[in-house]
Amino acid sequence: MTVFVLDSSAVLRHIDGEAGADRVEEIIRLALLGEAEVQLSALQWGEIAGIQRRRFGVQEQMRVLQSLLQFDLRVIPATAERAVRAAEIKEDRKLAYADAFAIELAMDSPDHLLVTADYDFKEVADLARIEFLPVK
């Protein structure tokens, strides 16, 4: 079974109805049917929460987060081991720390597929399977 790892850019494309939102919808449908799993690192979850709060305030932030949880997203905690591996990726590959958590999660198994709209991940495409959403 495919485990889709969404980064914040993919989730924001879904929320905002931008390019690639239809692909994220398809992934969510697969998860709801039990044909796939959808994961997000806790750092990516926090990024989404912060962006929604900055854009629309606390009430909308809470509404959006609650609606996302209805899609059976699994928020994966930032354990000590994951934090160290993400820090190594950040330092070795010059990737933003939150992004390093996303790629680190995608490296869990060959069944994991990172879905992103962030083309900075091109620099680490050799580490895990990555699907890039269309450019806006």
N, CA, C and O of each residue as an XYZ file, in Angstrom:
544
protein
N       0.853     -1.178      0.000
C       0.000      0.000      0.000
C       0.899      1.242      0.000
O       1.885      1.305      0.734
N       0.554      2.199     -0.811
C       1.315      3.446     -0.862
C       1.025      4.294      0.370
O      -0.120      4.443      0.798
N       2.091      4.839      0.919
C       1.988      5.789      2.019
C       2.371      7.148      1.440
O       3.539      7.399      1.143
N       1.389      8.010      1.284
C       1.637      9.348      0.762
C       2.065     10.251      1.917
O       1.364     10.369      2.922
N       3.215     10.877      1.756
C       3.713     11.847      2.730
C       3.470     13.222      2.116
O       4.094     13.579      1.117
N       2.576     13.980      2.706
C       2.291     15.323      2.191
C       3.151     16.332      2.938
O       3.299     16.257      4.158
N       3.711     17.270      2.198
C       4.366     18.377      2.891
C       3.377     19.530      2.943
O       2.287     19.457      2.375
N       3.766     20.584      3.623
C       2.833     21.698      3.821
C       2.415     22.331      2.495
O       1.273     22.770      2.362
N       3.310     22.387      1.519
C       2.942     23.012      0.245
C       1.821     22.241     -0.449
O       0.939     22.852     -1.053
N       1.841     20.920     -0.373
C       0.780     20.118     -0.989
C      -0.552     20.336     -0.280
O      -1.592     20.469     -0.925
N      -0.515     20.372      1.046
C      -1.752     20.587      1.807
C      -2.295     21.987      1.543
O      -3.504     22.168      1.399
N      -1.418     22.963      1.479
C      -1.864     24.338      1.199
C      -2.446     24.463     -0.203
O      -3.392     25.223     -0.413
N      -1.896     23.729     -1.164
C      -2.489     23.723     -2.508
C      -3.914     23.185     -2.434
O      -4.814     23.706     -3.092
N      -4.114     22.147     -1.638
C      -5.455     21.579     -1.457
C      -6.389     22.608     -0.817
O      -7.495     22.835     -1.306
N      -5.946     23.219      0.261
C      -6.765     24.193      0.988
C      -7.139     25.372      0.095
O      -8.279     25.836      0.103
N      -6.157     25.850     -0.678
C      -6.339     27.051     -1.496
C      -6.940     26.765     -2.874
O      -7.243     27.697     -3.619
N      -7.113     25.491     -3.218
C      -7.676     25.145     -4.521
C      -6.760     25.504     -5.671
O      -7.229     25.846     -6.757
N      -5.468     25.432     -5.446
C      -4.490     25.801     -6.480
C      -4.038     24.575     -7.269
O      -4.495     23.459     -7.020
N      -3.142     24.797     -8.216
C      -2.633     23.725     -9.078
C      -2.185     22.529     -8.249
O      -1.396     22.668     -7.314
N      -2.698     21.355     -8.601
C      -2.366     20.136     -7.881
C      -3.369     19.771     -6.814
O      -3.282     18.687     -6.237
N      -4.328     20.652     -6.534
C      -5.342     20.363     -5.513
C      -6.124     19.101     -5.869
O      -6.493     18.330     -4.984
N      -6.378     18.888     -7.161
C      -7.108     17.701     -7.587
C      -6.330     16.424     -7.272
O      -6.932     15.408     -6.924
N      -5.016     16.463     -7.387
C      -4.191     15.295     -7.063
C      -4.237     15.015     -5.557
O      -4.330     13.859     -5.142
N      -4.173     16.051     -4.758
C      -4.258     15.873     -3.309
C      -5.631     15.322     -2.936
O      -5.735     14.467     -2.056
N      -6.679     15.799     -3.593
C      -8.034     15.262     -3.372
C      -8.076     13.766     -3.690
O      -8.678     12.984     -2.954
N      -7.442     13.382     -4.775
C      -7.403     11.972     -5.165
C      -6.686     11.138     -4.096
O      -7.136     10.041     -3.764
N      -5.599     11.639     -3.569
C      -4.850     10.950     -2.516
C      -5.722     10.799     -1.268
O      -5.741      9.739     -0.642
N      -6.434     11.853     -0.914
C      -7.323     11.804      0.252
C      -8.429     10.774      0.034
O      -8.767     10.024      0.950
N      -8.991     10.734     -1.172
C     -10.026      9.735     -1.485
C      -9.485      8.306     -1.315
O     -10.158      7.440     -0.755
N      -8.263      8.076     -1.804
C      -7.652      6.756     -1.660
C      -7.504      6.375     -0.190
O      -7.743      5.229      0.191
N      -7.111      7.343      0.628
C      -6.958      7.082      2.064
C      -8.297      6.774      2.712
O      -8.399      5.859      3.529
N      -9.315      7.528      2.354
C     -10.639      7.304      2.934
C     -11.221      5.947      2.533
O     -12.021      5.363      3.265
N     -10.810      5.455      1.362
C     -11.258      4.140      0.895
C     -10.406      3.011      1.474
O     -10.697      1.836      1.249
N      -9.361      3.360      2.213
C      -8.470      2.362      2.791
C      -7.462      1.799      1.812
O      -6.856      0.759      2.065
N      -7.279      2.491      0.681
C      -6.366      2.019     -0.352
C      -4.989      2.665     -0.259
O      -4.085      2.301     -1.011
N      -4.821      3.605      0.641
C      -3.545      4.289      0.835
C      -3.548      4.878      2.232
O      -4.580      4.942      2.901
N      -2.393      5.298      2.647
C      -2.263      6.001      3.917
C      -1.692      7.380      3.626
O      -0.902      7.543      2.696
N      -2.086      8.368      4.411
C      -1.570      9.723      4.252
C      -0.923     10.138      5.559
O      -1.534     10.072      6.626
N       0.327     10.568      5.454
C       1.079     11.011      6.618
C       1.610     12.422      6.403
O       1.770     12.899      5.280
N       1.873     13.059      7.528
C       2.422     14.416      7.563
C       3.336     14.469      8.772
O       2.984     13.947      9.830
N       4.492     15.081      8.643
C       5.331     15.219      9.831
C       4.725     16.289     10.739
O       4.037     17.195     10.270
N       4.981     16.176     12.014
C       4.468     17.158     12.973
C       4.962     18.557     12.635
O       4.251     19.534     12.870
N       6.170     18.671     12.087
C       6.677     19.995     11.724
C       5.892     20.587     10.569
O       5.605     21.784     10.566
N       5.540     19.763      9.582
C       4.722     20.243      8.467
C       3.330     20.645      8.968
O       2.771     21.649      8.527
N       2.781     19.856      9.888
C       1.484     20.173     10.489
C       1.544     21.543     11.167
O       0.636     22.362     11.023
N       2.619     21.773     11.899
C       2.800     23.060     12.568
C       2.931     24.211     11.589
O       2.414     25.301     11.833
N       3.622     23.974     10.478
C       3.724     25.013      9.447
C       2.343     25.388      8.914
O       2.022     26.568      8.774
N       1.542     24.388      8.625
C       0.192     24.636      8.114
C      -0.619     25.424      9.137
O      -1.305     26.383      8.784
N      -0.539     25.021     10.399
C      -1.267     25.722     11.461
C      -0.836     27.186     11.542
O      -1.677     28.079     11.640
N       0.448     27.426     11.501
C       0.952     28.798     11.590
C       0.534     29.658     10.410
O       0.156     30.818     10.575
N       0.603     29.084      9.229
C       0.212     29.830      8.018
C      -1.274     30.167      8.064
O      -1.666     31.292      7.755
N      -2.103     29.195      8.449
C      -3.542     29.454      8.529
C      -3.862     30.499      9.584
O      -4.733     31.344      9.378
N      -3.175     30.450     10.696
C      -3.409     31.443     11.758
C      -3.015     32.842     11.287
O      -3.739     33.810     11.522
N      -1.877     32.943     10.629
C      -1.411     34.240     10.124
C      -2.373     34.791      9.064
O      -2.677     35.984      9.052
N      -2.835     33.931      8.199
C      -3.721     34.362      7.118
C      -5.110     34.750      7.607
O      -5.645     35.783      7.203
N      -5.703     33.922      8.482
C      -7.128     34.043      8.764
C      -7.510     34.133     10.234
O      -8.679     34.359     10.545
N      -6.558     33.961     11.145
C      -6.877     34.024     12.565
C      -7.116     32.661     13.173
O      -7.121     31.642     12.482
N      -7.313     32.662     14.468
C      -7.399     31.432     15.248
C      -8.613     30.583     14.870
O      -8.481     29.368     14.726
N      -9.781     31.184     14.708
C     -10.992     30.410     14.420
C     -10.866     29.626     13.108
O     -11.196     28.442     13.049
N     -10.392     30.294     12.074
C     -10.243     29.616     10.778
C      -9.134     28.572     10.856
O      -9.244     27.502     10.257
N      -8.086     28.871     11.578
C      -7.002     27.903     11.759
C      -7.566     26.605     12.347
O      -7.290     25.517     11.841
N      -8.346     26.726     13.400
C      -8.906     25.552     14.059
C      -9.878     24.803     13.143
O      -9.899     23.573     13.127
N     -10.674     25.542     12.389
C     -11.619     24.909     11.465
C     -10.878     24.101     10.403
O     -11.250     22.966     10.106
N      -9.835     24.687      9.838
C      -9.080     24.006      8.786
C      -8.382     22.768      9.341
O      -8.413     21.708      8.715
N      -7.755     22.891     10.508
C      -7.061     21.743     11.085
C      -8.041     20.609     11.391
O      -7.735     19.442     11.145
N      -9.207     20.942     11.922
C     -10.217     19.916     12.206
C     -10.697     19.241     10.923
O     -10.893     18.026     10.892
N     -10.882     20.026      9.875
C     -11.348     19.430      8.616
C     -10.280     18.519      8.024
O     -10.611     17.489      7.436
N      -9.016     18.874      8.166
C      -7.939     18.023      7.655
C      -7.874     16.697      8.409
O      -7.621     15.655      7.805
N      -8.095     16.727      9.701
C      -8.050     15.494     10.484
C      -9.165     14.527     10.089
O      -9.033     13.320     10.290
N     -10.251     15.038      9.536
C     -11.339     14.172      9.073
C     -10.929     13.320      7.876
O     -11.581     12.325      7.557
N      -9.838     13.721      7.217
C      -9.364     12.981      6.039
C      -8.433     11.840      6.415
O      -7.766     11.273      5.550
N      -8.381     11.501      7.689
C      -7.581     10.372      8.165
C      -6.084     10.596      7.946
O      -5.337      9.653      7.688
N      -5.660     11.849      8.052
C      -4.231     12.151      8.000
C      -3.581     11.682      9.292
O      -4.138     11.872     10.373
N      -2.429     11.083      9.190
C      -1.661     10.714     10.385
C      -0.535     11.716     10.555
O       0.327     11.845      9.686
N      -0.543     12.418     11.662
C       0.530     13.360     11.969
C       1.586     12.571     12.737
O       1.331     12.063     13.829
N       2.775     12.478     12.146
C       3.851     11.671     12.708
C       4.707     12.545     13.631
O       5.218     13.582     13.209
N       4.858     12.129     14.875
C       5.619     12.941     15.842
C       7.088     13.119     15.443
O       7.667     12.297     14.732
N       7.650     14.195     15.915
C       9.072     14.471     15.702
C       9.845     13.853     16.865
O      10.108     14.515     17.869
N      10.202     12.592     16.721
C      10.950     11.915     17.775
C      12.395     12.395     17.785
O      12.839     13.087     16.868
N      13.111     12.025     18.816
C      14.527     12.393     18.904
C      15.310     11.820     17.719
O      16.170     12.494     17.152
N      15.013     10.592     17.357
C      15.724      9.958     16.237
C      15.407     10.667     14.917
O      16.303     10.928     14.115
N      14.150     10.969     14.704
C      13.777     11.674     13.471
C      14.415     13.062     13.429
O      14.854     13.515     12.372
N      14.463     13.725     14.565
C      15.057     15.070     14.622
C      16.527     15.031     14.238
O      17.004     15.913     13.525
N      17.242     14.027     14.699
C      18.665     13.905     14.353
C      18.827     13.616     12.869
O      19.655     14.240     12.206
N      18.043     12.672     12.335
C      18.147     12.363     10.899
C      17.781     13.583     10.060
O      18.437     13.858      9.055
N      16.751     14.312     10.454
C      16.365     15.527      9.718
C      17.480     16.574      9.791
O      17.761     17.249      8.801
N      18.105     16.708     10.943
C      19.205     17.665     11.086
C      20.373     17.287     10.181
O      21.014     18.159      9.596
N      20.649     16.003     10.065
C      21.728     15.551      9.176
C      21.404     15.871      7.719
O      22.270     16.324      6.970
N      20.155     15.633      7.322
C      19.737     15.968      5.948
C      19.844     17.468      5.736
O      20.351     17.913      4.706
N      19.377     18.247      6.689
C      19.444     19.711      6.594
C      20.882     20.161      6.370
O      21.159     20.954      5.471
N      21.780     19.658      7.180
C      23.178     20.080      7.088
C      23.864     19.550      5.835
O      24.595     20.286      5.171
N      23.638     18.287      5.507
C      24.307     17.676      4.354
C      23.772     18.181      3.026
O      24.516     18.290      2.052
N      22.461     18.495      2.988
C      21.823     18.836      1.710
C      21.325     20.270      1.637
O      20.743     20.673      0.630
N      21.547     21.041      2.689
C      21.148     22.466      2.713
C      19.661     22.642      2.417
O      19.262     23.461      1.589
N      18.860     21.853      3.117
C      17.409     21.897      2.982
C      16.842     22.524      4.251
O      17.414     22.362      5.329
N      15.743     23.226      4.137
C      15.094     23.791      5.325
C      14.762     22.664      6.302
O      14.449     21.547      5.892
N      14.834     22.967      7.585
C      14.662     21.935      8.607
C      13.291     21.261      8.531
O      13.217     20.034      8.599
N      12.223     22.013      8.395
C      10.892     21.401      8.289
C      10.812     20.511      7.051
O      10.212     19.437      7.098
N      11.409     20.946      5.955
C      11.435     20.129      4.740
C      12.249     18.858      4.951
O      11.912     17.803      4.413
N      13.317     18.959      5.732
C      14.133     17.780      6.029
C      13.314     16.729      6.770
O      13.525     15.531      6.580
N      12.383     17.169      7.614
C      11.498     16.216      8.294
C      10.597     15.511      7.283
O      10.333     14.316      7.424
N      10.128     16.219      6.282
C       9.256     15.605      5.277
C      10.013     14.549      4.481
O       9.509     13.444      4.279
N      11.209     14.878      4.034
C      11.966     13.900      3.247
C      12.410     12.738      4.127
O      12.467     11.596      3.670
N      12.723     13.022      5.373
C      13.119     11.958      6.299
C      11.967     10.974      6.476
O      12.193      9.764      6.504
N      10.759     11.462      6.594
C       9.589     10.612      6.723
C       9.377      9.791      5.444
O       9.024      8.613      5.505
N       9.593     10.416      4.304
C       9.429      9.717      3.026
C      10.475      8.620      2.833
O      10.286      7.713      2.022
N      11.556      8.702      3.565
C      12.619      7.698      3.469
C      12.318      6.446      4.288
O      13.120      5.513      4.279
N      11.204      6.394      4.986
C      10.884      5.258      5.849
C      10.840      3.922      5.112
O      11.296      2.906      5.637
N      10.298      3.920      3.906
C      10.223      2.674      3.144
C      10.012      2.999      1.666
O       9.660      4.126      1.318
N      10.229      2.008      0.799
C       9.968      2.224     -0.634
C       8.493      2.489     -0.939
O       8.164      2.984     -2.017
N       7.605      2.163      0.000
C       6.171      2.409     -0.192
C       5.799      3.874      0.038
O       4.702      4.298     -0.327
N       6.694      4.638      0.634
C       6.429      6.046      0.936
C       6.695      6.909     -0.299
O       7.663      6.693     -1.029
N       5.826      7.881     -0.513
C       5.942      8.809     -1.635
C       5.663     10.215     -1.135
O       4.556     10.515     -0.688
N       6.658     11.067     -1.209
C       6.489     12.468     -0.808
C       5.767     13.214     -1.916
O       6.163     13.137     -3.079
N       4.716     13.932     -1.565
C       3.968     14.752     -2.523
C       4.161     16.191     -2.102
O       3.883     16.563     -0.962
N       4.646     17.006     -3.044
C       5.014     18.377     -2.723
C       4.833     19.302     -3.919
O       4.808     18.856     -5.067
N       4.708     20.584     -3.639
C       4.723     21.622     -4.665
C       6.002     22.452     -4.530
O       6.173     23.458     -5.218
N       6.888     22.025     -3.645
C       8.124     22.743     -3.342
C       9.268     22.138     -4.148
O       9.731     21.036     -3.855
N       9.712     22.858     -5.149
C      10.734     22.335     -6.046
C      12.137     22.364     -5.442
O      13.084     21.925     -6.094
N      12.297     22.864     -4.221
C      13.569     22.732     -3.504
C      13.876     21.263     -3.229
O      15.034     20.901     -3.020
N      12.856     20.423     -3.228
C      13.064     18.997     -2.996
C      13.777     18.311     -4.156
O      14.200     17.164     -4.016
N      13.924     18.986     -5.305
C      14.684     18.416     -6.426
C      16.095     18.062     -5.968
O      16.692     17.106     -6.462
N      16.629     18.843     -5.015
C      17.992     18.636     -4.520
C      18.146     17.333     -3.737
O      19.266     16.856     -3.549
N      17.042     16.756     -3.280
C      17.112     15.528     -2.486
C      16.296     14.396     -3.124
O      15.915     13.439     -2.449
N      16.038     14.515     -4.412
C      15.208     13.528     -5.108
C      15.853     12.143     -5.141
O      15.177     11.153     -5.421
N      17.137     12.067     -4.861
C      17.811     10.777     -4.829
C      17.576     10.024     -3.511
O      17.910      8.843     -3.410
N      17.014     10.683     -2.520
C      16.843     10.075     -1.200
C      15.540      9.295     -1.045
O      15.473      8.352     -0.257
N      14.512      9.678     -1.786
C      13.198      9.051     -1.641
C      12.378      9.301     -2.903
O      12.756     10.102     -3.758
N      11.266      8.609     -3.003
C      10.366      8.859     -4.132
C       9.628     10.167     -3.876
O       9.128     10.408     -2.776
N       9.566     11.004     -4.903
C       8.919     12.315     -4.774
C       8.029     12.550     -5.984
O       8.424     12.311     -7.125
N       6.820     13.024     -5.711
C       5.905     13.456     -6.772
C       5.732     14.961     -6.624
O       5.336     15.452     -5.566
N       6.032     15.682     -7.692
C       5.916     17.137     -7.666
C       4.577     17.561     -8.270
O       4.223     17.153     -9.376
N       3.855     18.370     -7.536
C       2.621     18.935     -8.054
C       2.958     19.990     -9.100
O       4.074     20.508     -9.111
N       2.010     20.320     -9.982
C       2.293     21.291    -11.035
C       2.636     22.673    -10.481
O       2.205     23.058     -9.395
N       3.418     23.393    -11.259
C       3.736     24.774    -10.927
C       2.460     25.587    -11.049
O       1.619     25.306    -11.903
N       2.311     26.602    -10.190
C       1.095     27.448    -10.212
C       0.909     28.094    -11.561
O      -0.053     28.834    -11.764
